Amino acid sequence: MDEDVRPWGRYEILSESSDHKVKRIVVNAGARFSYQRHQHRSEHWFIVSGNAKVTHEGLEFEMSAGDSIDIAQGELHRLANIGSEPVIFIEVQSGSYFGEDDIERIEDDYNR
């Protein structure tokens, strides 16, 4: 399986084909990824463990194990770990392109 380390944690690709990609994402305690959107894909997140604050189109709410959210193509989103343990979630991407260069960062703690 393909794994990538990021400043906020890491992810591994569980499945990938021409019409979807599935990732297992781990966000370290106190970390968050960029406030971002994608032009070529939508995402479904399912929280496996941990406590997260999700920002979706400017609205903030908390999510924990068993919660899920759908993020449509072009919608702004971010996940922040607000707990003391890692947040683990499964991300299912669908669309026409799944490259990491389809991330449009609006705000980023790591100046990427």
C-alpha positions in Angstrom: 0.0 0.0 0.0 1.2 3.5 -0.8 1.8 5.7 2.3 2.6 9.4 2.4 3.7 11.4 5.4 2.4 15.0 5.7 3.1 17.8 8.3 -0.3 17.0 9.9 0.0 13.2 9.9 -0.1 10.6 7.2 -2.3 8.6 4.8 -2.2 5.3 3.0 -4.1 4.5 -0.2 -6.3 1.4 0.3 -7.8 1.3 -3.2 -7.4 3.2 -6.4 -9.0 2.9 -9.9 -10.1 5.2 -12.7 -13.4 6.0 -10.9 -12.4 6.2 -7.2 -9.6 6.3 -4.6 -9.9 5.2 -0.9 -7.5 6.5 1.7 -7.0 5.8 5.4 -6.0 9.2 6.9 -4.4 9.8 10.3 -4.4 13.3 11.7 -2.0 13.9 14.7 -3.3 15.4 17.9 -3.5 19.1 17.7 -2.9 19.1 13.9 -5.2 20.1 11.0 -4.9 20.1 7.2 -5.4 23.0 4.9 -8.7 24.6 4.2 -9.1 23.4 0.7 -11.3 22.4 -2.2 -11.1 20.2 -5.3 -12.2 20.8 -8.8 -12.2 17.2 -10.0 -13.5 15.1 -7.1 -16.0 14.8 -4.3 -15.2 13.1 -1.0 -17.0 11.1 1.7 -15.4 10.9 5.1 -16.1 8.3 7.7 -14.6 8.9 11.2 -13.1 5.7 12.6 -11.7 7.1 15.9 -10.8 10.3 17.6 -12.4 13.7 17.9 -12.4 16.2 15.1 -13.6 19.7 14.2 -14.7 19.8 10.6 -15.1 23.1 8.7 -17.4 22.7 5.7 -18.3 25.7 3.6 -17.6 28.0 6.5 -19.6 26.0 9.1 -17.8 24.3 12.0 -19.0 21.2 13.8 -17.6 18.3 15.8 -17.4 14.7 14.6 -16.3 11.5 16.3 -16.3 7.7 15.6 -19.2 6.6 13.4 -19.9 10.1 12.0 -19.6 10.8 8.3 -19.9 13.7 5.9 -20.2 14.2 2.1 -18.1 17.0 0.5 -19.2 17.9 -3.0 -16.8 18.8 -5.7 -15.7 22.5 -5.3 -16.8 22.8 -1.6 -14.4 24.2 1.0 -13.4 21.8 3.8 -10.9 21.1 6.6 -10.5 18.6 9.4 -8.8 19.5 12.7 -7.9 17.0 15.4 -9.3 18.5 18.7 -8.5 15.5 20.9 -5.4 14.0 22.5 -5.4 10.9 20.3 -5.0 10.7 16.5 -8.1 11.1 14.4 -8.4 8.2 11.9 -10.9 8.4 9.0 -11.6 6.8 5.7 -11.9 9.0 2.7 -13.6 7.8 -0.4 -13.0 10.0 -3.4 -15.1 9.9 -6.6 -14.8 12.0 -9.7 -12.6 12.3 -12.8 -9.1 12.9 -11.3 -7.5 12.0 -8.0 -4.0 13.6 -8.1 -2.7 15.5 -5.1 -2.3 18.6 -7.4 -6.1 18.9 -7.4 -5.8 20.5 -3.9 -6.6 24.3 -4.0 -5.4 25.5 -0.6 -7.2 28.6 0.7 -5.5 28.6 4.1 -2.6 26.4 5.3 -0.7 26.2 8.6 2.4 24.8 6.8 2.8 27.5 4.1 2.4 25.0 1.2 
